[in-house]
Amino acid sequence: MQNSILTVGSMAFDSVQTPAGKAEQVLGGSVNYFSVAASFFSPVQIVAVVGEDFPDSHLKWLETRKINTKGVQKAPGKTFHWVGSYDQNLNEAKTLSTFLNVFEHFNPTLTDEQKKASYLFLGNIDPVLQTRVLEQNTSHKLVAMDSMNFWITGKPTELKQTLKQIDVLSINEGEAYLLSGQKNIVRAAQTIRDMGPSVLIIKRGEFGAALFTDTGTFLAPAYPTATVVDPTGAGDSFAGAFFGYIASHGFDRTTAKSHPEKWDHELRNAVLHGCVMASFTVEDFSLHRLMRLEKAEFDLRFKTMTQMIKV
Amino acid sequence: MQNSILTVGSMAFDSVQTPAGKAEQVLGGSVNYFSVAASFFSPVQIVAVVGEDFPDSHLKWLETRKINTKGVQKAPGKTFHWVGSYDQNLNEAKTLSTFLNVFEHFNPTLTDEQKKASYLFLGNIDPVLQTRVLEQNTSHKLVAMDSMNFWITGKPTELKQTLKQIDVLSINEGEAYLLSGQKNIVRAAQTIRDMGPSVLIIKRGEFGAALFTDTGTFLAPAYPTATVVDPTGAGDSFAGAFFGYIASHGFDRTTAKSHPEKWDHELRNAVLHGCVMASFTVEDFSLHRLMRLEKAEFDLRFKTMTQMIKV
């Protein structure tokens, strides 16, 4: 499909503790948050791996949202499991355990349909696997990706190789400092954009996100929700709404280059969509809030958000 | 004067260490930062106390900026001295020592001219002294104030008494949580506005500021400067530009009530002026950057700032 997104990432069970409570073995994983958020705007195809313990009912539910799960491999063994906690500073997750399980031998292989997807989002996995997906998807018009500390320090060479081939990078502020070796957001952005991605989004948790493009800088606050239960998945659902919004409008790297102002405007709107989506995600554990979110509810909050940043 | 600001606060020497370097016994104090920032927009009168060691040359320099220093008492002894440091997390100052010196017996007494000032800004001092200034200034059309952890925990009853009599409160995010007993910015804002001030500004360091009024919420990012040398005085110069801007337009609590939308628009612009001013302050130690700041330079950065938040 013309504006279909292909995404690769983790499907997981999460066990998480926050100041608001505790959730055991609930649905999680970057690709889950990303694709549910993106599906509000564009059709999505998933490449991922789950274990035999992963509920078919969830994959079926994803299909009702026009999320194509044909690329989700079921492998012998258990699903990836993340155990983490947040203290009062909800911006920082503390990883207590990571059980890679079936994820350890994950080798993403695209279906023919997936090879033709126009929009590619490389979720936060091994940069070697990210590149492998990128190389199989020969028809991409725009590629975005996420990464994290683990790969920045563990596979810097491979990561930098991947960065050269993408259009949009979306990472956390702390990761931006680690990747760039800078301690200041302006300098970090310059350094990272020199590594490849012409568009950089630095996610700042409860403080929103900063967008850096050839045209300028855009600073978006987070939507201040009164109910923060669990920040897990905020960044992934941010990316999902961001990229889903962009794909729905058919922008690609060619039109972006020929219409830089329009592209910048599109990106700013996309970032705001990401901020609003993330604000819903954090209101409950797991994907619970996103699963019961109505588009009308989203639109209402988006309208409030635009009023909150207007002078 | 019609739009003259009267402010009370500390004049100090600061000794400060940051990742960028070190400054010994340099000019500081909330009233210094506030009044220099405010004087870009409105005339300012100061109530403060200094010791015999305070340089007359500095008071003379303030006078060249239309800052009336007649209310600065010179007392026997030494000027208030703050010793602090910042680690990589530039948002949080660590106080190493505080020498109150002449500040210990400070009893603010207003001149006749000061009693007639229309705009009153109560800098971060003992709430008992803040009230004393407030009661002497009988003609105020708008009162704003700042406070801090020390008074929130040390003199909560007196502070709450002062809060009932003011229009605008400007405090840091951590202080807002401490004052409200809430852990969330939306809830904290509701609780604090119920204590008295109809306008609340929560300052968030490098993440900007949030404004809460009867009309709604405004979220402003900090201006991202590439050069951060010393965050000392950022909050005070934010408040100075904010309040100076408001005073220059003649808004008061009566017009605010009768024109809530205009008032809200005015406040949003004032907050942005505060953010831009603070971004200059942090570019050097002490008041050095503000002292060499040209209005045209400010205006240019303000214009860039408005482009950075526009969708």
HADDOCK unambig.tbl for C-alpha pairs under 7 A between the chains (distance, minus, plus):
assign (segid A and resid 184 and name CA) (segid B and resid 226 and name CA) 6.42 0.50 0.50
assign (segid A and resid 186 and name CA) (segid B and resid 224 and name CA) 6.48 0.50 0.50
assign (segid A and resid 186 and name CA) (segid B and resid 225 and name CA) 6.83 0.50 0.50
assign (segid A and resid 186 and name CA) (segid B and resid 226 and name CA) 5.39 0.50 0.50
assign (segid A and resid 187 and name CA) (segid B and resid 226 and name CA) 6.23 0.50 0.50
assign (segid A and resid 207 and name CA) (segid B and resid 207 and name CA) 6.22 0.50 0.50
assign (segid A and resid 217 and name CA) (segid B and resid 308 and name CA) 5.51 0.50 0.50
assign (segid A and resid 218 and name CA) (segid B and resid 308 and name CA) 4.49 0.50 0.50
assign (segid A and resid 218 and name CA) (segid B and resid 309 and name CA) 5.73 0.50 0.50
assign (segid A and resid 219 and name CA) (segid B and resid 221 and name CA) 6.37 0.50 0.50
assign (segid A and resid 219 and name CA) (segid B and resid 308 and name CA) 5.86 0.50 0.50
assign (segid A and resid 219 and name CA) (segid B and resid 309 and name CA) 5.60 0.50 0.50
assign (segid A and resid 220 and name CA) (segid B and resid 309 and name CA) 6.81 0.50 0.50
assign (segid A and resid 221 and name CA) (segid B and resid 219 and name CA) 6.37 0.50 0.50
assign (segid A and resid 221 and name CA) (segid B and resid 221 and name CA) 6.81 0.50 0.50
assign (segid A and resid 224 and name CA) (segid B and resid 186 and name CA) 6.51 0.50 0.50
assign (segid A and resid 225 and name CA) (segid B and resid 186 and name CA) 6.83 0.50 0.50
assign (segid A and resid 226 and name CA) (segid B and resid 184 and name CA) 6.41 0.50 0.50
assign (segid A and resid 226 and name CA) (segid B and resid 186 and name CA) 5.37 0.50 0.50
assign (segid A and resid 226 and name CA) (segid B and resid 187 and name CA) 6.22 0.50 0.50
assign (segid A and resid 265 and name CA) (segid B and resid 311 and name CA) 6.32 0.50 0.50
assign (segid A and resid 268 and name CA) (segid B and resid 311 and name CA) 5.69 0.50 0.50
assign (segid A and resid 269 and name CA) (segid B and resid 311 and name CA) 6.32 0.50 0.50
assign (segid A and resid 308 and name CA) (segid B and resid 217 and name CA) 5.51 0.50 0.50
assign (segid A and resid 308 and name CA) (segid B and resid 218 and name CA) 4.50 0.50 0.50
assign (segid A and resid 308 and name CA) (segid B and resid 219 and name CA) 5.86 0.50 0.50
assign (segid A and resid 309 and name CA) (segid B and resid 218 and name CA) 5.73 0.50 0.50
assign (segid A and resid 309 and name CA) (segid B and resid 219 and name CA) 5.59 0.50 0.50
assign (segid A and resid 309 and name CA) (segid B and resid 220 and name CA) 6.84 0.50 0.50
assign (segid A and resid 309 and name CA) (segid B and resid 309 and name CA) 6.97 0.50 0.50
assign (segid A and resid 311 and name CA) (segid B and resid 265 and name CA) 6.29 0.50 0.50
assign (segid A and resid 311 and name CA) (segid B and resid 268 and name CA) 5.67 0.50 0.50
assign (segid A and resid 311 and name CA) (segid B and resid 269 and name CA) 6.32 0.50 0.50
